[in-house]
Amino acid sequence: MSDSNTSDFPNPSTFILLGIPGLEAAHIWISIPFCVMYAIAMLGNFTILFIVKREPSLHTPMFYFVCMLAVTDLLTSTSTLPKMLSIFWFNSREINFSACLTQMYFVHSFSGMESGILVAMALDRYVAICHPLRHSSTLTNSVVVKIGLAVVLRSCILALPYPFLVRRLPYCRTNIIPHTYCRHIAVVNLACADIHINSYYGLFNLFSMIGMDVFFIAVSYTQILWAIFCLPTKDAQLKTFRTCISHLCAILALYIPDFFSSFMQRFGHNVPHHFLVLFANMYLLVPPMLHPIIYGVRTKQIWGR
């Protein structure tokens, strides 16, 4: 092993992103579906933003939140995929230490924003179904802006410790990250010091942010389902429930890969590493691709435009 990989460098100048360990020979082929998903995500989310901007009838809280989700999806996929493709296509594996920490921060920030926006959308569905007469007076434009700012600030603040916790560690094993992007747990595993604080904070962040978001969404939908079952006819129940299907699909597209990837990364010691890396990439690429499809197909106003 070269000296650059074995010497003690508390703050290495660069890391080497390996890509998908064990599948290096297939990088070109793997890049094709990744590139297609990214193109669909870019086209779909920009299309939704364009349609909502041009159509005054869509200037409502629900579609404002859909636009926030579209912007966050664009930022989430863009924070990782360009570097990923440079690894696959040009074998450009080096990433500056500071750039690695920056990427790590934005990945966690944007992921938290996606989750927070889904909570805001659950709130919108709750008010629209359980208190329809107060919907316009409750979710005014100023309230929507405040909710959006609260989601952004919460995510930015909770993601801020990640780069500082990583920077404090000494790295004397290797500077090779067996991943396609600077995932927090993948970077700290290279440290030759106790990483329990990093691991505990990652779990704290997972449960305090994602866990609480899932809890609030569950509470909202408990109230929504109760209100739906109280409707007098089956047709009214189905019609009301259909207004929630898009949001429920978006929730499943985000949270199932998120929880699975987070727990497998920490506890799936017998799972092949290339599978963990592939699934971590799917988590960042699949929701941004699916969300515009879900809302474009399931929302009559958008589909009509």
N, C-alpha and C positions, 0 to 999 in steps of 0.2 A: 504494500500500500504506500502511496506517495506521502511525502512529509506533510503536504498541505492537508491531508486527510487525517493525520495522526497527531499533529502538534496541537498544543493548547492555545486556542484562540477564543477568548471570552466574547469578542464581537467579531466573527469572521467577516471579511469584506464581501464575500459572495457565498451563496449557496448554489448547489447543483440540483436542479429538478430532474429526477430520473425519468419521469413520465409514468408509464404503467409497468411496474417491475414484472419481468418474465414475458411480457408481450411486446418488447421493443421491436421485434421484426414485423409486427402487425400494426405499428403506429400509423402508417399511411392509410390502411384500411379502416382502422378505428376512427381516424379523423373524418371520414366521409359522413357517417351518421351524426357525429358531433357538429360538423359544419352545417348539415341540413337542419338540425334542431335549432342551431343558433340563427340561421337565416329565417326559419319560420317564426322564431321568437321575435326577431327584429321587425320583420314585415307585419306580423300580427299585432304586436303592441303599438307600433307606429300607426297602423291603420285604425286601431281603436281610438288613439289620441286624436287623430285627424277627424274621424267621424264625430266624436263627442264635441270637439271644438266647433265644427261646422254646423251642427244640428242643435238649434236652441231648445228643442223639446227634450234633449238629453241633459240639459243643465240642471240636474237634480242631485241630491246627496249620494244616491246609489252610484251614479255614473261618475261623480267626482272621485269616489273611493275606487271605482274601477280604473280610472285614470292614474290615481296614485299607485295602484298595484302594477299597472303597465309600466310606469316610470321605474319603479323599484325592480321589476323583472328585467328591464333593459340594463339597469346598472349591475344587477347581480350577475347576469351572464357575461356582460362585458368585462367585469372585474377579473375573470379567470380565463375565458375562452381564447382571446387573442394570444396570450402567452402559451396556452396549451397547444394551439395550432403551430406556433413557432417551434415548439419542441417536436411535434409530430412531423412537420414538413421540412424544417431547416436544421434540426438537431441543435437548436439554440437553447441550451439547458441552463446557462448561468442566470442568476438573478441577484441583484445587489441586496445586501442585508437589509438596508432601510426600505428598499422597494418590496422585499418579502414581508416585512412587518406592516407596511402600508396595505398591501394586498390582503393580508390576514385581517386587518382592522375593517376594511371595507366589506369583505366577505361576511364577517359576523354582523356588521352594522346593517347591511342590506337584508340579510336573512331575518334579523329581528324586526326590521321594518315591514317585511312581507307578513310576518305573523301578526304584528300590531294592526295592520290594515285589515286583515281578515276579521279581527275582533271588532273593528269599527264597522265593518260591513254586517257583522252579526247584530250589532246594536241597531243599525239602520233597518234590518229585517224585523227585529223585535218591535221597534216603534211603529213600523208600517203595518204590522199584522195585529199587534196587541193594542196599540193606541193610534189607530189610523187618523182620527180627527185631530190629533196633536202632532202629527208627523211634520207638517210644514212649519209649525211654530217652535218645535223642539229642535229639529236639525236644520237650523238656518245656515246660511253661507258662512257666517262668522264662527258658528259652532263647528262646522266642518273643518275650517281652517285651523281652529284651536286643536281639534282632535288630531289633524295631520301633523301639526308642530309637536304635539305631545308624543306621538309615535316616533317621529324622527329623533327628538331629544332623548327619549328613553333608550332607543337602540344605540345611538352614538355614545351615550354615557356608559351603558353596560358593556359595550365592546371596547371601551378605552383601556381597561387594564390588560387586555391581551398582549399588545406589543410591549408594554412595560414589563410584564411578567416574563416574556420571552427574552427581552434584552438583558435582564439581570443574570441570566444563566450563563455558565461557562460551557464551551463546546470543545471537547477534546477527543471525541470519538471519530466523527466524520462530518463533513459539510454537505454530504449527499442526502437529499430529501427524497425518499422513495414514494413520490407523489407527483401529480401534475400541477399542483398549485400549493401555496404556503398555508396548508391547513394547520391549525394550532397544535393539535395533538401530534401530528407528524413531525413538526419542527422540534417540539420540546422533548420528543423521544431521542433526539440526537444529543441532548445535554448530558454531561457527566456530573450531575448534581441531583439532589432530591427534587422531583417534579410534582410532589403531592399537592402543593399549593396550586399549581397550574391545573392539575386534574380536578381538584376540588372546585376551583372557580369555574371550570368548564361545566361541571355538573350543576353547580349553583345557578349559572346562567341559563342552562337548559331548563331547569325546573322553575326558576323564579320568573323567567320571561315566557318561554314556550309553554311550560306547564301551567302557569297562571292564565295565559291566553286560551289554552284549551279548556281550562275550567270555566272561564267567563263565556266562551262560546257554547259550552255544554249547558250552562245555566240559561243562556239566552234561548237556546233551542228547546229546552225543557218547557219554558214559558210559551214559545211559539207553537210547539206541538199541542200543548194543552188548549191554547186558543183555537187551533185548527180543529181539534176533536170536538170542540164546543159548537162548531158551525152546524147549521140545521141539516144540510144535505151533503151527500157524497160528492156531488159535482163541485160545490163550493169548497169543500175540503181539498179536493184534488187541485182545483184551480189555484187556491192559496198556496198549497204545498209546492206547486210547480215554480212559484216565484223564488223558492229557496234552493232549487236543485243546483243551479249554477254555482251558488256560494258553497254548497256542500261538496260539490265536485272539486272546487278550488281548494277547500280545506283538506280533503283527502290527498290531493296531488302534492300538497306541501308537507303535511305533518307525517304521513306514513314514511316517506323516504328519510325525513329529518330524524325521527326517533330511531328508526332502524339503523341508519348510518352512524349516529352518535353512539349508540350502545354497542354495535358491532366493532367500532373502532377501539373502544375501551375494553370490551369483554370477549370479543370474538377471536380469541387467540388461535383457535383451530381452523378459522376460516382462511382460505387462500388470500394472500395480500392483494393480488391483482383484482380479486373480486371486490374487496373493500374499496380500493381506489376507483374502480369503475362505478361502483354504487355511489360513492361520494361525488363523482362527476355528474351522474344522473340526477342527483338531488339538486344540483345547481343549474342544470340545463332543462330538465323535463318540466318543472312547474312553469318557468317563463314561456316555454313552448305551448303548454296545455292551456294556460289561463286565457289567452286571447281566443283560442279555439272554443273553449267552454263558453265564454261570454258572447262570442260572435255567433255561435250556433244556437245557444239556448235563449238569447235575449232578442226578442222580436224587433225592437227598435234598431239595434245594431245590424241584425241580419237583413232587415229591410233596406237600410242604407247601403 
